[in-house]
Amino acid sequence: MLYQVYETQRSLMEPFVDFAQAAAKLYNNPLSPFSQNPLAQRAAAGYSLIYRLGKDYEKPAFGISTVNVAGTNVAIHERIELDKPFCELRRFKRFTDDPATLTQLKGQPVVLIVAPLSGHHATLLRDTVSTMLKDHKVYITDWKNARTVPLADGAFHLDDYVNYVQEFIAHLQGIYGNCHVISVCQPTVPVLAAVSLMASRGELTPLSMTMMGGPIDARLSPTAVNNLAMNKSYEWFENNVIYRVPSNFPGAGRRVYPGFLQHTGFVAMNPDRHASSHYDYFKDLIKGDDASTEAHVKFYDEYNAVLDMDADYYLDTIKTVFQEFKLVNGTWDVRSTNGTLQRVRPQDITTTAHFTIEGELDDISGSGQTEAAHRLCYNVPKARQKHLEVKGAGHYGIFSGRRWRDMVYPQVKAFILEHNQAKTVSTRSQEAPKRMAKPAPPATPKTTARGAAKKVAGKK
């Protein structure tokens, strides 16, 4: 019922939002008699703020048209490689008529970026994609808004997410022989599961996995996000945040965790900072500071654009990752597309190099949560493992912005290049590595002194 109430309210507010936009233009237009009023600039700023606070934010475009490769501008053609009911595998194809640059592009590594399905669209990783395109062939998982997926397409569970990832990896292996995988935040868990299952079956696994700011072991240094998921019961989430899609969308009747509820939660984490940001936007409009207002608009066009998540997938994630910790406890069974269950065993991964990255000030995935992957993948040689803690970086800073470009990306690039050796045989047909003894259980999963000292929210 809440979803229907929200949609009704949004529809009723739409004419007022349109009026605010028109009024802002009216007071801003130098040819308008209203703009001659001494308070015209303030009125225009006020109406602009009302418009932005009330408007409906659609999914933004990636908008990557060119990228600079070794001093040459290369054209980017964005296209859908595979179209699944709940996800599109999107490719950013690079084109150039310069022979030397073309030769360079052909020899560069292939990277699958697995974007989070946790509220925002995959375009949140725009900076990640545009930076990676300088030195890699790039694909990304572009998850669909569940309210646009008809009920006839069936349900979507966490197991389906894992199966999608395996299919996308196999697709790229079929084209290029093999690939590298980067997962950001939430997908670190299903990506590790997907590669583990492939290894257990003796299939070819990716050359490398780069896992960034994800809840591999959510028990360590728990954040406010973790505490909410752990302290509320499964039934509480099912009864309080799950609603059916209204009849005015293609997915009418589907049970979802609505995007507007997720957005409310995002804002509630730092309400003072958002209020201050909007007030600064109002003052910048009055001053005519176009650079600052454009930066505000660009950020919130992305931040306010949210999607609905299928209820089964969301509830599965709560139980598997944040309540029963099935990955680290070794109790996670994933149902494949043919209906069989298979246990997730990260210890079966022997050849895939893995790189974990954490932000020092991450207030979403706490200190040590991503690094825990190294304890699980203990049969991967130490020489093929790496960990990075990014000083001064919050959650978003490890994959977007200056710290990502200057501090993180150079190391990701070097790691991928180091392990970009073609392997075209299955893991079991290679020389069988000697299994190492299972290490001692990890330390008691409670907030470490290092993690507690670093829990400074909101910094990037």
C-alpha positions as CSV (number, residue, x, y, z in Angstrom):
1,M,0.0,0.0,0.0
2,L,2.9,2.4,0.8
3,Y,4.1,2.2,-2.8
4,Q,0.7,3.2,-4.1
5,V,0.5,6.1,-1.7
6,Y,4.0,7.2,-2.8
7,E,3.1,7.1,-6.5
8,T,-0.2,9.0,-5.8
9,Q,1.7,11.7,-4.0
10,R,4.3,11.9,-6.7
11,S,1.6,12.3,-9.4
12,L,-0.1,15.0,-7.4
13,M,3.2,16.9,-6.9
14,E,4.2,16.7,-10.5
15,P,2.3,19.8,-11.7
16,F,3.8,21.9,-8.8
17,V,7.3,20.6,-9.7
18,D,6.8,21.6,-13.3
19,F,5.6,25.0,-12.2
20,A,8.7,25.5,-10.1
21,Q,10.9,24.6,-13.1
22,A,9.0,27.1,-15.3
23,A,9.1,29.8,-12.6
24,A,12.8,29.4,-12.2
25,K,13.3,29.9,-16.0
26,L,11.0,32.9,-15.9
27,Y,12.9,34.7,-13.2
28,N,16.2,33.8,-14.8
29,N,15.4,34.9,-18.4
30,P,16.9,38.4,-18.9
31,L,14.1,39.2,-21.4
32,S,11.4,38.4,-18.8
33,P,9.9,41.4,-16.9
34,F,10.1,39.2,-13.8
35,S,13.9,39.2,-14.0
36,Q,14.0,42.9,-13.4
37,N,12.9,42.5,-9.8
38,P,15.8,42.9,-7.3
39,L,14.8,39.6,-5.7
40,A,14.6,37.8,-9.0
41,Q,17.8,35.9,-8.5
42,R,16.7,34.7,-5.1
43,A,13.3,33.7,-6.5
44,A,14.9,31.8,-9.3
45,A,17.2,30.0,-6.9
46,G,14.4,29.1,-4.6
47,Y,12.2,27.7,-7.4
48,S,15.2,25.7,-8.8
49,L,15.8,24.1,-5.5
50,I,12.1,23.2,-5.1
51,Y,12.2,21.7,-8.6
52,R,15.3,19.5,-7.8
53,L,13.9,18.4,-4.5
54,G,10.6,17.3,-6.0
55,K,11.4,16.0,-9.5
56,D,11.5,12.4,-10.4
57,Y,15.0,11.2,-11.2
58,E,15.3,8.7,-14.1
59,K,18.3,6.4,-14.8
60,P,21.2,8.6,-16.0
61,A,23.2,7.7,-19.2
62,F,26.8,6.6,-19.0
63,G,27.5,9.3,-21.5
64,I,31.0,8.2,-22.3
65,S,31.6,9.2,-25.9
66,T,35.4,9.3,-26.1
67,V,38.4,8.3,-24.0
68,N,42.0,9.2,-24.4
69,V,44.3,6.2,-25.1
70,A,48.0,7.1,-25.0
71,G,47.4,10.6,-26.3
72,T,44.8,9.6,-28.9
73,N,41.1,10.3,-28.6
74,V,39.2,7.0,-29.2
75,A,35.5,6.9,-29.9
76,I,33.2,4.8,-27.6
77,H,30.2,2.9,-28.8
78,E,28.0,1.6,-26.0
79,R,26.0,-1.5,-26.8
80,I,24.2,-4.4,-25.1
81,E,26.1,-7.6,-25.5
82,L,23.6,-9.9,-23.6
83,D,20.1,-9.1,-22.5
84,K,18.8,-11.0,-19.5
85,P,15.4,-10.5,-17.8
86,F,17.1,-8.6,-14.9
87,C,20.4,-7.5,-16.3
88,E,22.1,-6.3,-19.5
89,L,25.7,-7.1,-20.1
90,R,26.9,-3.8,-21.6
91,R,30.0,-3.3,-23.7
92,F,31.9,-0.1,-24.3
93,K,33.5,-0.8,-27.7
94,R,36.4,1.4,-28.6
95,F,37.0,2.6,-32.2
96,T,39.9,4.4,-33.9
97,D,41.4,4.8,-37.4
98,D,44.9,5.2,-36.1
99,P,46.8,1.9,-36.9
100,A,49.2,2.1,-34.0
101,T,46.4,2.8,-31.5
102,L,44.3,0.1,-32.9
103,T,47.1,-2.4,-32.5
104,Q,47.5,-1.3,-28.9
105,L,43.7,-1.6,-28.2
106,K,43.6,-5.2,-29.5
107,G,46.3,-6.4,-27.1
108,Q,44.8,-4.9,-23.9
109,P,43.1,-7.1,-21.2
110,V,39.4,-7.8,-21.0
111,V,37.7,-6.7,-17.8
112,L,34.2,-7.5,-16.6
113,I,33.0,-4.9,-14.0
114,V,30.2,-6.3,-11.8
115,A,28.2,-3.3,-10.6
116,P,26.3,-3.4,-7.3
117,L,22.6,-4.2,-7.2
118,S,22.0,-2.3,-4.0
119,G,19.9,0.8,-4.9
120,H,21.7,2.8,-7.4
121,H,22.1,2.2,-11.1
122,A,25.4,0.9,-12.7
123,T,26.0,4.4,-13.9
124,L,27.3,5.1,-10.4
125,L,30.5,3.4,-11.7
126,R,30.8,5.9,-14.7
127,D,34.2,7.1,-13.4
128,T,35.4,3.5,-12.9
129,V,34.4,2.6,-16.5
130,S,35.8,5.7,-18.2
131,T,39.2,5.3,-16.3
132,M,39.4,1.6,-17.1
133,L,38.7,2.2,-20.8
134,K,42.1,3.8,-21.2
135,D,43.9,0.5,-20.8
136,H,41.2,-2.3,-21.0
137,K,38.3,-3.7,-23.0
138,V,35.5,-3.1,-20.6
139,Y,32.1,-4.8,-20.0
140,I,29.7,-4.0,-17.1
141,T,26.6,-5.6,-15.6
142,D,23.8,-3.0,-16.0
143,W,21.1,-4.2,-13.6
144,K,17.5,-3.5,-14.5
145,N,14.9,-1.8,-12.3
146,A,12.8,-4.6,-11.0
147,R,9.6,-2.5,-11.4
148,T,10.1,-2.7,-15.2
149,V,10.4,-6.5,-15.2
150,P,7.1,-8.3,-15.8
151,L,6.0,-11.0,-13.5
152,A,6.1,-13.4,-16.4
153,D,9.9,-13.3,-16.3
154,G,9.9,-15.0,-12.9
155,A,11.6,-14.3,-9.6
156,F,15.2,-13.2,-9.1
157,H,17.2,-14.7,-6.2
158,L,20.8,-14.2,-5.0
159,D,21.5,-17.6,-6.7
160,D,20.3,-16.1,-10.0
161,Y,22.7,-13.2,-9.5
162,V,25.6,-15.8,-9.1
163,N,24.4,-17.7,-12.2
164,Y,24.3,-14.5,-14.2
165,V,27.9,-13.7,-13.2
166,Q,29.0,-17.2,-14.3
167,E,27.3,-16.8,-17.6
168,F,28.8,-13.5,-18.3
169,I,32.3,-14.7,-17.4
170,A,31.8,-17.8,-19.7
171,H,30.6,-15.5,-22.5
172,L,33.8,-13.4,-22.4
173,Q,36.0,-16.5,-22.1
174,G,34.3,-17.8,-25.2
175,I,35.3,-14.7,-27.1
176,Y,38.7,-13.8,-25.7
177,G,39.9,-17.0,-24.0
178,N,39.7,-15.5,-20.5
179,C,39.0,-12.2,-18.7
180,H,39.5,-10.3,-15.4
181,V,36.7,-9.5,-13.0
182,I,36.2,-6.4,-10.8
183,S,33.4,-6.3,-8.3
184,V,32.5,-3.1,-6.4
185,C,30.8,-3.3,-3.0
186,Q,27.8,-5.8,-2.8
187,P,28.8,-8.0,-5.7
188,T,32.1,-9.0,-4.1
189,V,30.2,-11.8,-2.4
190,P,28.3,-13.3,-5.4
191,V,31.4,-12.9,-7.6
192,L,33.5,-14.8,-5.2
193,A,30.8,-17.5,-5.1
194,A,30.6,-17.6,-8.9
195,V,34.3,-18.1,-9.3
196,S,34.4,-20.7,-6.5
197,L,31.7,-22.7,-8.1
198,M,33.5,-22.6,-11.5
199,A,36.7,-23.8,-9.8
200,S,34.9,-26.6,-8.0
201,R,33.5,-27.9,-11.3
202,G,37.0,-27.8,-12.8
203,E,36.1,-25.0,-15.2
204,L,38.4,-22.2,-16.4
205,T,38.3,-19.4,-13.9
206,P,39.1,-15.7,-14.5
207,L,42.7,-14.6,-14.6
208,S,42.1,-12.2,-11.6
209,M,39.5,-10.9,-9.3
210,T,39.6,-7.4,-7.9
211,M,37.2,-7.0,-4.9
212,M,36.5,-3.4,-3.8
213,G,34.8,-2.4,-0.5
214,G,32.5,-5.4,-0.1
215,P,31.0,-7.4,2.8
216,I,32.9,-10.6,2.4
217,D,32.8,-11.0,6.2
218,A,30.3,-8.5,7.5
219,R,31.0,-9.5,11.1
220,L,34.3,-7.5,11.1
221,S,34.2,-3.8,12.0
222,P,30.4,-3.6,11.6
223,T,29.1,-0.3,10.2
224,A,25.6,1.2,10.7
225,V,24.5,-0.6,7.5
226,N,25.8,-3.9,8.9
227,N,24.2,-3.3,12.3
228,L,20.8,-2.6,10.7
229,A,20.9,-5.9,8.7
230,M,22.1,-7.9,11.6
231,N,20.0,-6.5,14.4
232,K,16.6,-6.7,12.6
233,S,15.0,-10.1,11.9
234,Y,14.4,-11.5,8.5
235,E,10.7,-11.2,9.2
236,W,11.1,-7.5,10.0
237,F,12.6,-6.8,6.6
238,E,9.9,-8.8,4.9
239,N,7.1,-7.1,6.7
240,N,8.4,-3.5,6.7
241,V,10.3,-2.8,3.5
242,I,8.8,-5.1,0.9
243,Y,5.9,-3.8,-1.3
244,R,4.2,-4.7,-4.6
245,V,4.8,-2.6,-7.7
246,P,1.8,-0.5,-8.6
247,S,-0.2,-1.1,-11.7
248,N,1.3,1.8,-13.7
249,F,4.6,-0.1,-14.2
250,P,5.4,-3.1,-16.4
251,G,6.4,-5.1,-13.3
252,A,3.0,-4.6,-11.7
253,G,2.4,-7.0,-8.8
254,R,6.1,-7.9,-8.3
255,R,7.4,-7.8,-4.7
256,V,10.2,-5.4,-4.4
257,Y,12.3,-3.3,-2.0
258,P,11.3,0.1,-3.5
259,G,14.0,2.6,-4.6
260,F,12.3,5.5,-2.8
261,L,12.7,3.6,0.5
262,Q,16.3,2.9,-0.2
263,H,16.9,6.6,-1.1
264,T,15.3,7.6,2.2
265,G,17.8,5.3,4.0
266,F,20.8,6.8,2.1
267,V,19.8,10.3,3.0
268,A,19.1,9.4,6.7
269,M,22.7,8.2,7.1
270,N,24.0,11.8,6.7
271,P,21.0,14.2,6.8
272,D,23.0,17.2,7.9
273,R,25.5,16.9,5.1
274,H,22.7,16.7,2.5
275,A,20.8,19.7,3.9
276,S,24.0,21.7,3.9
277,S,24.7,20.7,0.3
278,H,21.3,21.8,-0.9
279,Y,21.6,25.1,1.0
280,D,25.0,25.7,-0.6
281,Y,23.4,25.0,-4.0
282,F,20.8,27.7,-3.3
283,K,23.6,30.2,-2.4
284,D,25.7,29.3,-5.4
285,L,22.7,29.9,-7.7
286,I,22.3,33.4,-6.2
287,K,26.0,34.1,-6.6
288,G,26.0,32.7,-10.2
289,D,28.7,30.1,-9.4
290,D,28.0,27.9,-12.4
291,A,30.9,25.5,-11.7
292,S,29.6,24.7,-8.2
293,T,25.9,24.4,-9.2
294,E,26.9,22.1,-12.1
295,A,28.8,19.8,-9.7
296,H,25.9,19.7,-7.3
297,V,23.4,18.8,-10.2
298,K,25.8,16.2,-11.6
299,F,26.2,14.5,-8.2
300,Y,22.5,14.4,-7.2
301,D,21.3,13.4,-10.7
302,E,23.2,10.2,-10.0
303,Y,22.6,9.9,-6.3
304,N,18.9,10.5,-6.4
305,A,18.3,8.0,-9.3
306,V,17.5,4.7,-7.6
307,L,15.9,1.4,-8.7
308,D,13.7,-1.2,-7.1
309,M,15.2,-4.5,-6.1
310,D,13.4,-7.8,-6.4
311,A,12.3,-8.9,-3.0
312,D,13.6,-12.4,-3.2
313,Y,17.1,-11.2,-4.1
314,Y,17.1,-8.6,-1.4
315,L,15.9,-10.9,1.4
316,D,18.3,-13.6,0.3
317,T,21.2,-11.1,0.6
318,I,20.1,-10.1,4.1
319,K,20.0,-13.7,5.3
320,T,23.0,-15.1,3.4
321,V,25.5,-12.2,3.8
322,F,24.5,-10.2,6.9
323,Q,22.7,-12.7,9.2
324,E,23.9,-16.2,8.6
325,F,27.3,-15.3,7.1
326,K,27.1,-18.4,4.9
327,L,30.1,-17.6,2.7
328,V,32.6,-17.4,5.6
329,N,30.9,-20.2,7.5
330,G,31.1,-22.5,4.5
331,T,27.4,-23.3,4.5
332,W,26.3,-21.6,1.3
333,D,24.6,-23.8,-1.3
334,V,23.8,-22.2,-4.6
335,R,21.1,-23.5,-7.0
336,S,22.3,-23.7,-10.6
337,T,20.2,-23.0,-13.6
338,N,19.5,-26.8,-13.9
339,G,18.2,-26.9,-10.4
340,T,21.1,-28.7,-8.7
341,L,22.7,-27.4,-5.4
342,Q,26.4,-26.9,-5.2
343,R,28.4,-25.8,-2.1
344,V,30.4,-22.6,-2.4
345,R,34.1,-23.5,-1.7
346,P,36.5,-20.6,-2.2
347,Q,39.3,-22.9,-1.2
348,D,38.9,-24.6,-4.6
349,I,40.2,-21.5,-6.3
350,T,43.9,-22.1,-7.1
351,T,44.8,-20.1,-10.2
352,T,42.8,-16.8,-10.0
353,A,44.8,-14.0,-8.6
354,H,42.9,-11.8,-6.2
355,F,43.2,-8.2,-5.1
356,T,41.2,-6.7,-2.3
357,I,40.8,-3.0,-1.8
358,E,39.3,-1.1,1.2
359,G,38.9,2.6,2.1
360,E,40.4,3.7,5.4
361,L,37.2,5.7,6.2
362,D,34.6,3.4,4.6
363,D,31.4,3.7,6.6
364,I,29.5,1.1,4.5
365,S,31.9,-1.9,4.4
366,G,34.1,-1.7,7.5
367,S,37.8,-2.4,7.9
368,G,38.8,-6.0,7.2
369,Q,35.5,-7.1,5.6
370,T,36.9,-7.3,2.1
371,E,40.4,-8.4,3.1
372,A,38.7,-11.5,4.6
373,A,38.6,-13.0,1.1
374,H,42.3,-13.9,1.4
375,R,41.5,-16.2,4.4
376,L,38.9,-18.0,2.3
377,C,40.9,-18.4,-0.9
378,Y,43.9,-20.0,1.0
379,N,44.9,-22.3,-1.9
380,V,45.8,-19.3,-4.1
381,P,49.6,-18.7,-3.9
382,K,50.6,-15.7,-1.8
383,A,52.4,-14.3,-4.8
384,R,49.0,-14.0,-6.5
385,Q,47.3,-12.2,-3.6
386,K,47.3,-8.4,-2.8
387,H,45.6,-6.1,-0.4
388,L,45.4,-2.3,-0.5
389,E,44.0,0.1,2.1
390,V,43.4,3.5,0.6
391,K,44.3,6.2,3.1
392,G,41.7,9.0,3.5
393,A,39.2,7.3,1.2
394,G,35.6,6.5,2.1
395,H,33.4,4.0,0.3
396,Y,32.9,5.9,-2.9
397,G,36.5,7.2,-3.0
398,I,37.9,3.8,-3.8
399,F,36.1,3.5,-7.2
400,S,35.3,7.2,-8.1
401,G,37.0,10.5,-7.9
402,R,40.6,11.7,-7.5
403,R,41.7,9.0,-5.1
404,W,40.4,6.3,-7.4
405,R,42.2,7.7,-10.4
406,D,45.4,8.6,-8.7
407,M,45.9,6.1,-5.9
408,V,43.8,3.0,-6.7
409,Y,43.6,2.7,-10.5
410,P,47.4,2.6,-11.1
411,Q,47.6,-0.4,-8.8
412,V,44.6,-2.1,-10.3
413,K,46.0,-1.6,-13.8
414,A,49.4,-3.1,-12.8
415,F,47.8,-6.0,-11.0
416,I,45.7,-7.0,-14.0
417,L,48.7,-6.6,-16.4
418,E,50.9,-8.7,-14.1
419,H,48.4,-11.6,-14.2
420,N,47.2,-11.2,-17.8
421,Q,48.7,-14.5,-18.9
422,A,46.3,-16.6,-21.1
423,K,45.1,-19.9,-19.7
424,T,42.9,-21.9,-22.0
425,V,42.6,-25.1,-20.1
426,S,40.4,-26.0,-17.1
427,T,41.8,-25.7,-13.6
428,R,41.6,-29.5,-13.1
429,S,43.5,-30.3,-16.3
430,Q,46.4,-28.1,-15.3
431,E,49.1,-29.5,-13.1
432,A,47.3,-30.2,-9.9
433,P,48.5,-27.8,-7.1
434,K,49.2,-29.3,-3.8
435,R,46.5,-28.3,-1.4
436,M,47.7,-26.3,1.5
437,A,46.5,-27.1,5.0
438,K,43.5,-25.1,6.1
439,P,44.6,-22.2,8.2
440,A,43.4,-21.6,11.8
441,P,40.0,-20.0,12.0
442,P,39.9,-16.2,11.8
443,A,39.9,-14.0,14.9
444,T,36.7,-13.5,16.7
445,P,34.6,-11.3,14.5
446,K,34.2,-8.2,16.5
447,T,35.3,-4.7,15.8
448,T,39.0,-4.5,15.7
449,A,40.9,-1.6,17.4
450,R,42.2,-0.6,14.0
451,G,38.7,-0.7,12.5
452,A,37.2,1.2,15.4
453,A,39.7,4.0,15.1
454,K,38.9,4.4,11.5
455,K,35.2,4.6,11.5
456,V,34.9,8.2,10.5
457,A,31.7,8.6,8.4
458,G,31.1,10.6,5.3
459,K,34.7,11.3,4.1
460,K,35.7,10.2,0.6
